[in-house]
Amino acid sequence: MTTNQLLKIIKIQEIDIFFTKKGFTREFIHSELIYPNFFISRSTYYEYLRVNAKAKLTKKGIDWKLELDKINSNNYNYNQLMDILKDKNPLSLETYHQMLKDERKKNESQ
């Protein structure tokens, strides 16, 4: 697997861990978050959950935390996203990302 694939797998695993700990089912996580944003099938999703991507990147000598920070400098606030989902108003991560950018711009101008 390429470095980019492994980084994508880590991001998917982070989303999965966060939402399963909050009580969401994997079916919900896949259908509402993973599929709309990563376009992977349910079987690929479960396959990705079995990959130890962090270890593979570390073995390649890649600091996966640093690489993820470079890619996603605007980390998602999953607590806020979870509140949105609980209100039955699911948004794509892309839309949520734009909301965060708008909020930061607003805060910077004050």
C-alpha positions as CSV (number, residue, x, y, z in Angstrom):
1,M,0.0,0.0,0.0
2,T,1.2,3.5,-0.7
3,T,1.8,6.1,1.9
4,N,-1.3,8.1,0.9
5,Q,-3.5,5.0,1.1
6,L,-2.2,4.2,4.6
7,L,-2.8,7.8,5.7
8,K,-6.4,7.6,4.3
9,I,-6.8,4.3,6.3
10,I,-5.6,6.0,9.5
11,K,-8.1,8.9,9.0
12,I,-10.9,6.4,8.4
13,Q,-9.9,4.5,11.5
14,E,-9.8,7.7,13.6
15,I,-13.3,8.5,12.5
16,D,-14.5,5.0,13.2
17,I,-12.9,4.9,16.7
18,F,-14.4,8.3,17.6
19,F,-17.9,7.5,16.6
20,T,-18.1,3.9,17.8
21,K,-16.9,5.0,21.2
22,K,-19.9,7.5,21.2
23,G,-22.3,4.6,20.4
24,F,-22.8,4.9,16.7
25,T,-23.0,1.7,14.7
26,R,-20.5,1.0,12.0
27,E,-23.3,0.7,9.5
28,F,-24.3,4.3,10.3
29,I,-20.6,5.5,10.3
30,H,-20.1,4.0,6.9
31,S,-23.3,5.2,5.3
32,E,-23.3,8.8,6.7
33,L,-19.6,9.6,7.0
34,I,-17.2,7.2,5.3
35,Y,-19.0,6.4,2.0
36,P,-20.0,10.1,1.2
37,N,-16.5,11.3,1.9
38,F,-14.1,8.5,0.9
39,F,-16.3,6.6,-1.6
40,I,-15.4,3.1,-0.4
41,S,-17.6,0.1,-0.1
42,R,-18.6,-1.4,3.2
43,S,-16.3,-4.4,2.6
44,T,-13.4,-2.0,1.9
45,Y,-14.3,-0.1,5.1
46,Y,-14.1,-3.3,7.2
47,E,-10.8,-4.3,5.4
48,Y,-9.3,-0.9,6.2
49,L,-10.3,-1.4,9.9
50,R,-8.1,-4.5,10.0
51,V,-5.0,-2.8,8.6
52,N,-2.3,-1.6,11.0
53,A,-1.5,1.4,9.0
54,K,0.3,3.3,11.7
55,A,2.8,0.4,12.1
56,K,3.3,0.1,8.4
57,L,4.1,3.8,8.1
58,T,6.4,3.8,11.1
59,K,8.2,0.8,9.6
60,K,8.7,2.9,6.4
61,G,10.2,5.6,8.6
62,I,7.3,8.0,8.1
63,D,6.0,10.1,11.0
64,W,2.3,9.5,10.3
65,K,1.1,12.1,12.8
66,L,3.2,14.8,11.1
67,E,2.0,13.7,7.7
68,L,-1.7,13.8,8.8
69,D,-1.2,17.3,10.3
70,K,0.2,18.5,7.0
71,I,-2.7,17.1,5.0
72,N,-5.4,18.2,7.5
73,S,-4.3,21.3,9.2
74,N,-7.9,22.1,9.9
75,N,-8.7,19.1,12.1
76,Y,-12.4,18.3,12.4
77,N,-14.0,18.9,15.8
78,Y,-15.8,15.5,16.0
79,N,-17.6,16.5,19.1
80,Q,-19.4,19.3,17.2
81,L,-20.0,17.0,14.3
82,M,-21.5,14.4,16.5
83,D,-23.9,16.9,17.9
84,I,-24.9,17.9,14.4
85,L,-25.5,14.2,13.6
86,K,-27.5,13.7,16.8
87,D,-29.8,16.5,15.6
88,K,-30.5,14.3,12.5
89,N,-28.9,16.9,10.3
90,P,-25.9,14.9,8.9
91,L,-23.4,16.9,6.9
92,S,-20.5,15.7,4.8
93,L,-17.1,16.2,6.3
94,E,-16.4,18.5,3.4
95,T,-19.3,20.7,4.3
96,Y,-18.4,20.6,8.0
97,H,-14.8,21.5,7.0
98,Q,-16.1,24.6,5.2
99,M,-18.1,25.6,8.3
100,L,-14.9,25.4,10.4
101,K,-13.0,27.5,7.9
102,D,-15.8,30.1,7.9
103,E,-15.8,30.1,11.7
104,R,-12.0,30.6,11.9
105,K,-12.1,33.5,9.4
106,K,-14.9,35.1,11.5
107,N,-12.8,34.7,14.7
108,E,-9.6,36.1,13.0
109,S,-11.4,39.2,11.9
110,Q,-12.5,40.1,15.4
